[in-house]
Amino acid sequence: MKIAFVGKGGSGKTTLSSLFIRHLAAEGAPVVAVDADINQHLGAALGLDEAEAAALPAMGEHLRLIKDHLRGANPRIASADTMIKTTPPGEGSRLLRVQEDNPVYDACARPVELDGGAVRLMVTGPFTDADLGVACYHSKTGAVELCLNHLVDGPGEYVVVDMTAGSDSFASGMFTRFDMTFLVAEPTRKGVSVYRQYKEYAGDFGVALKVVGNKVQGPDDLDFLRAEVGDDLLVTVGHSDWVRAMEKGRPPRFAALEESNRLALRTLREAADATYERRDWERYMRQMVQFHLKNAQSWGNERTGADLAAQVDPGFVLGESVTAGA
């Protein structure tokens, strides 16, 4: 299952995504965790110290390797230079799976030991001084989108992505890549403003969206969220001494997390798992192609000097039964 955590800056999306990752790992589920926010905090939230987090390899720095691996023997893609972030897979492409070893994971993923298990962590890499004036941060997240386009995951497997803050996720088609999107919202007007934007955009693409109320302190906060987001409110989370200790760098065993918060995490997993039966790989491919053609026309063809529409394989549909290319 592919799961995104979104929300405005400071809403607690990174904290909640890290708790959800810990929850999955504690139950023995295979997990690939991805920090797609250029404010790279997921590693620290998963217990890495500053030096360990800074040493994580940036996916953007291995973009050519990623492209070379994924294009495989696809005859529609002449070279890595003609691949862009929305390039879809086709016959001959190499696909990624959650539980495998491959050159992309070797270069970009690092194991993080958690209570009860380990997860693979991948990061886009931070926005650096060298990027100022010559790049936008969407170029950093392009590697994530390309990997998600070529990812095949099954039930009981999880890819959890901590997305960039606010509504900037809509700058590409990556927001359509997920089985479930959890929007973390505080009980304030600013807290629900991103929800309204996401709800409007996501509805046009059939994106499954649920709201996780964070920093909820009492009935008034709960009533506010219910009034603002209605049935999209899935669960709420309040104060956590465990989280406070984690933020100080001294987290206790995960089993010591408050019962109410453990129940909330279980609810998130159940909601994500329930989307599996509604998967529509053909719609998924149509959306992928739609965004690719849009990017090809607006900037991709000019940037690469190629007709990127020709990369679309009209007979190819990504799915669990599809085997990777040679």
Secondary structure as a PSIPRED ss2 file (coil, helix, strand):
# PSIPRED VFORMAT (PSIPRED V4.0)

   1 M C   1.000  0.000  0.000
   2 K E   0.000  0.000  1.000
   3 I E   0.000  0.000  1.000
   4 A E   0.000  0.000  1.000
   5 F E   0.000  0.000  1.000
   6 V E   0.000  0.000  1.000
   7 G C   1.000  0.000  0.000
   8 K C   1.000  0.000  0.000
   9 G C   1.000  0.000  0.000
  10 G C   1.000  0.000  0.000
  11 S C   1.000  0.000  0.000
  12 G C   1.000  0.000  0.000
  13 K H   0.000  1.000  0.000
  14 T H   0.000  1.000  0.000
  15 T H   0.000  1.000  0.000
  16 L H   0.000  1.000  0.000
  17 S H   0.000  1.000  0.000
  18 S H   0.000  1.000  0.000
  19 L H   0.000  1.000  0.000
  20 F H   0.000  1.000  0.000
  21 I H   0.000  1.000  0.000
  22 R H   0.000  1.000  0.000
  23 H H   0.000  1.000  0.000
  24 L H   0.000  1.000  0.000
  25 A H   0.000  1.000  0.000
  26 A H   0.000  1.000  0.000
  27 E C   1.000  0.000  0.000
  28 G C   1.000  0.000  0.000
  29 A C   1.000  0.000  0.000
  30 P C   1.000  0.000  0.000
  31 V E   0.000  0.000  1.000
  32 V E   0.000  0.000  1.000
  33 A E   0.000  0.000  1.000
  34 V E   0.000  0.000  1.000
  35 D E   0.000  0.000  1.000
  36 A C   1.000  0.000  0.000
  37 D C   1.000  0.000  0.000
  38 I C   1.000  0.000  0.000
  39 N C   1.000  0.000  0.000
  40 Q C   1.000  0.000  0.000
  41 H C   1.000  0.000  0.000
  42 L H   0.000  1.000  0.000
  43 G H   0.000  1.000  0.000
  44 A H   0.000  1.000  0.000
  45 A H   0.000  1.000  0.000
  46 L C   1.000  0.000  0.000
  47 G C   1.000  0.000  0.000
  48 L C   1.000  0.000  0.000
  49 D C   1.000  0.000  0.000
  50 E H   0.000  1.000  0.000
  51 A H   0.000  1.000  0.000
  52 E H   0.000  1.000  0.000
  53 A H   0.000  1.000  0.000
  54 A H   0.000  1.000  0.000
  55 A C   1.000  0.000  0.000
  56 L C   1.000  0.000  0.000
  57 P C   1.000  0.000  0.000
  58 A E   0.000  0.000  1.000
  59 M H   0.000  1.000  0.000
  60 G H   0.000  1.000  0.000
  61 E H   0.000  1.000  0.000
  62 H H   0.000  1.000  0.000
  63 L H   0.000  1.000  0.000
  64 R H   0.000  1.000  0.000
  65 L H   0.000  1.000  0.000
  66 I H   0.000  1.000  0.000
  67 K H   0.000  1.000  0.000
  68 D H   0.000  1.000  0.000
  69 H H   0.000  1.000  0.000
  70 L H   0.000  1.000  0.000
  71 R H   0.000  1.000  0.000
  72 G C   1.000  0.000  0.000
  73 A C   1.000  0.000  0.000
  74 N C   1.000  0.000  0.000
  75 P C   1.000  0.000  0.000
  76 R C   1.000  0.000  0.000
  77 I C   1.000  0.000  0.000
  78 A C   1.000  0.000  0.000
  79 S C   1.000  0.000  0.000
  80 A H   0.000  1.000  0.000
  81 D H   0.000  1.000  0.000
  82 T H   0.000  1.000  0.000
  83 M C   1.000  0.000  0.000
  84 I C   1.000  0.000  0.000
  85 K C   1.000  0.000  0.000
  86 T C   1.000  0.000  0.000
  87 T C   1.000  0.000  0.000
  88 P C   1.000  0.000  0.000
  89 P C   1.000  0.000  0.000
  90 G C   1.000  0.000  0.000
  91 E C   1.000  0.000  0.000
  92 G C   1.000  0.000  0.000
  93 S C   1.000  0.000  0.000
  94 R C   1.000  0.000  0.000
  95 L C   1.000  0.000  0.000
  96 L E   0.000  0.000  1.000
  97 R E   0.000  0.000  1.000
  98 V C   1.000  0.000  0.000
  99 Q C   1.000  0.000  0.000
 100 E C   1.000  0.000  0.000
 101 D C   1.000  0.000  0.000
 102 N C   1.000  0.000  0.000
 103 P H   0.000  1.000  0.000
 104 V H   0.000  1.000  0.000
 105 Y H   0.000  1.000  0.000
 106 D H   0.000  1.000  0.000
 107 A H   0.000  1.000  0.000
 108 C H   0.000  1.000  0.000
 109 A C   1.000  0.000  0.000
 110 R E   0.000  0.000  1.000
 111 P E   0.000  0.000  1.000
 112 V E   0.000  0.000  1.000
 113 E E   0.000  0.000  1.000
 114 L E   0.000  0.000  1.000
 115 D C   1.000  0.000  0.000
 116 G C   1.000  0.000  0.000
 117 G E   0.000  0.000  1.000
 118 A E   0.000  0.000  1.000
 119 V E   0.000  0.000  1.000
 120 R E   0.000  0.000  1.000
 121 L E   0.000  0.000  1.000
 122 M E   0.000  0.000  1.000
 123 V E   0.000  0.000  1.000
 124 T C   1.000  0.000  0.000
 125 G C   1.000  0.000  0.000
 126 P C   1.000  0.000  0.000
 127 F C   1.000  0.000  0.000
 128 T C   1.000  0.000  0.000
 129 D H   0.000  1.000  0.000
 130 A H   0.000  1.000  0.000
 131 D H   0.000  1.000  0.000
 132 L C   1.000  0.000  0.000
 133 G C   1.000  0.000  0.000
 134 V C   1.000  0.000  0.000
 135 A C   1.000  0.000  0.000
 136 C C   1.000  0.000  0.000
 137 Y C   1.000  0.000  0.000
 138 H H   0.000  1.000  0.000
 139 S H   0.000  1.000  0.000
 140 K H   0.000  1.000  0.000
 141 T H   0.000  1.000  0.000
 142 G H   0.000  1.000  0.000
 143 A H   0.000  1.000  0.000
 144 V H   0.000  1.000  0.000
 145 E H   0.000  1.000  0.000
 146 L H   0.000  1.000  0.000
 147 C H   0.000  1.000  0.000
 148 L H   0.000  1.000  0.000
 149 N H   0.000  1.000  0.000
 150 H C   1.000  0.000  0.000
 151 L E   0.000  0.000  1.000
 152 V E   0.000  0.000  1.000
 153 D C   1.000  0.000  0.000
 154 G C   1.000  0.000  0.000
 155 P C   1.000  0.000  0.000
 156 G C   1.000  0.000  0.000
 157 E C   1.000  0.000  0.000
 158 Y E   0.000  0.000  1.000
 159 V E   0.000  0.000  1.000
 160 V E   0.000  0.000  1.000
 161 V E   0.000  0.000  1.000
 162 D E   0.000  0.000  1.000
 163 M C   1.000  0.000  0.000
 164 T C   1.000  0.000  0.000
 165 A C   1.000  0.000  0.000
 166 G C   1.000  0.000  0.000
 167 S C   1.000  0.000  0.000
 168 D H   0.000  1.000  0.000
 169 S H   0.000  1.000  0.000
 170 F H   0.000  1.000  0.000
 171 A H   0.000  1.000  0.000
 172 S C   1.000  0.000  0.000
 173 G H   0.000  1.000  0.000
 174 M H   0.000  1.000  0.000
 175 F H   0.000  1.000  0.000
 176 T H   0.000  1.000  0.000
 177 R C   1.000  0.000  0.000
 178 F C   1.000  0.000  0.000
 179 D C   1.000  0.000  0.000
 180 M E   0.000  0.000  1.000
 181 T E   0.000  0.000  1.000
 182 F E   0.000  0.000  1.000
 183 L E   0.000  0.000  1.000
 184 V E   0.000  0.000  1.000
 185 A E   0.000  0.000  1.000
 186 E C   1.000  0.000  0.000
 187 P C   1.000  0.000  0.000
 188 T C   1.000  0.000  0.000
 189 R H   0.000  1.000  0.000
 190 K H   0.000  1.000  0.000
 191 G H   0.000  1.000  0.000
 192 V H   0.000  1.000  0.000
 193 S H   0.000  1.000  0.000
 194 V H   0.000  1.000  0.000
 195 Y H   0.000  1.000  0.000
 196 R H   0.000  1.000  0.000
 197 Q H   0.000  1.000  0.000
 198 Y H   0.000  1.000  0.000
 199 K H   0.000  1.000  0.000
 200 E H   0.000  1.000  0.000
 201 Y H   0.000  1.000  0.000
 202 A H   0.000  1.000  0.000
 203 G H   0.000  1.000  0.000
 204 D C   1.000  0.000  0.000
 205 F C   1.000  0.000  0.000
 206 G C   1.000  0.000  0.000
 207 V C   1.000  0.000  0.000
 208 A C   1.000  0.000  0.000
 209 L E   0.000  0.000  1.000
 210 K E   0.000  0.000  1.000
 211 V E   0.000  0.000  1.000
 212 V E   0.000  0.000  1.000
 213 G E   0.000  0.000  1.000
 214 N E   0.000  0.000  1.000
 215 K C   1.000  0.000  0.000
 216 V C   1.000  0.000  0.000
 217 Q C   1.000  0.000  0.000
 218 G C   1.000  0.000  0.000
 219 P H   0.000  1.000  0.000
 220 D H   0.000  1.000  0.000
 221 D H   0.000  1.000  0.000
 222 L H   0.000  1.000  0.000
 223 D H   0.000  1.000  0.000
 224 F H   0.000  1.000  0.000
 225 L H   0.000  1.000  0.000
 226 R H   0.000  1.000  0.000
 227 A H   0.000  1.000  0.000
 228 E H   0.000  1.000  0.000
 229 V H   0.000  1.000  0.000
 230 G H   0.000  1.000  0.000
 231 D H   0.000  1.000  0.000
 232 D H   0.000  1.000  0.000
 233 L E   0.000  0.000  1.000
 234 L E   0.000  0.000  1.000
 235 V E   0.000  0.000  1.000
 236 T E   0.000  0.000  1.000
 237 V E   0.000  0.000  1.000
 238 G C   1.000  0.000  0.000
 239 H C   1.000  0.000  0.000
 240 S C   1.000  0.000  0.000
 241 D H   0.000  1.000  0.000
 242 W H   0.000  1.000  0.000
 243 V H   0.000  1.000  0.000
 244 R H   0.000  1.000  0.000
 245 A H   0.000  1.000  0.000
 246 M H   0.000  1.000  0.000
 247 E H   0.000  1.000  0.000
 248 K C   1.000  0.000  0.000
 249 G C   1.000  0.000  0.000
 250 R C   1.000  0.000  0.000
 251 P C   1.000  0.000  0.000
 252 P C   1.000  0.000  0.000
 253 R C   1.000  0.000  0.000
 254 F H   0.000  1.000  0.000
 255 A H   0.000  1.000  0.000
 256 A H   0.000  1.000  0.000
 257 L C   1.000  0.000  0.000
 258 E C   1.000  0.000  0.000
 259 E H   0.000  1.000  0.000
 260 S H   0.000  1.000  0.000
 261 N H   0.000  1.000  0.000
 262 R H   0.000  1.000  0.000
 263 L H   0.000  1.000  0.000
 264 A H   0.000  1.000  0.000
 265 L H   0.000  1.000  0.000
 266 R H   0.000  1.000  0.000
 267 T H   0.000  1.000  0.000
 268 L H   0.000  1.000  0.000
 269 R H   0.000  1.000  0.000
 270 E H   0.000  1.000  0.000
 271 A H   0.000  1.000  0.000
 272 A H   0.000  1.000  0.000
 273 D H   0.000  1.000  0.000
 274 A H   0.000  1.000  0.000
 275 T C   1.000  0.000  0.000
 276 Y H   0.000  1.000  0.000
 277 E H   0.000  1.000  0.000
 278 R H   0.000  1.000  0.000
 279 R C   1.000  0.000  0.000
 280 D C   1.000  0.000  0.000
 281 W H   0.000  1.000  0.000
 282 E H   0.000  1.000  0.000
 283 R H   0.000  1.000  0.000
 284 Y H   0.000  1.000  0.000
 285 M H   0.000  1.000  0.000
 286 R H   0.000  1.000  0.000
 287 Q H   0.000  1.000  0.000
 288 M H   0.000  1.000  0.000
 289 V H   0.000  1.000  0.000
 290 Q H   0.000  1.000  0.000
 291 F H   0.000  1.000  0.000
 292 H H   0.000  1.000  0.000
 293 L H   0.000  1.000  0.000
 294 K H   0.000  1.000  0.000
 295 N H   0.000  1.000  0.000
 296 A H   0.000  1.000  0.000
 297 Q H   0.000  1.000  0.000
 298 S H   0.000  1.000  0.000
 299 W H   0.000  1.000  0.000
 300 G H   0.000  1.000  0.000
 301 N H   0.000  1.000  0.000
 302 E H   0.000  1.000  0.000
 303 R H   0.000  1.000  0.000
 304 T H   0.000  1.000  0.000
 305 G C   1.000  0.000  0.000
 306 A C   1.000  0.000  0.000
 307 D C   1.000  0.000  0.000
 308 L H   0.000  1.000  0.000
 309 A H   0.000  1.000  0.000
 310 A H   0.000  1.000  0.000
 311 Q H   0.000  1.000  0.000
 312 V C   1.000  0.000  0.000
 313 D C   1.000  0.000  0.000
 314 P C   1.000  0.000  0.000
 315 G C   1.000  0.000  0.000
 316 F C   1.000  0.000  0.000
 317 V C   1.000  0.000  0.000
 318 L C   1.000  0.000  0.000
 319 G C   1.000  0.000  0.000
 320 E C   1.000  0.000  0.000
 321 S C   1.000  0.000  0.000
 322 V C   1.000  0.000  0.000
 323 T C   1.000  0.000  0.000
 324 A C   1.000  0.000  0.000
 325 G C   1.000  0.000  0.000
 326 A C   1.000  0.000  0.000
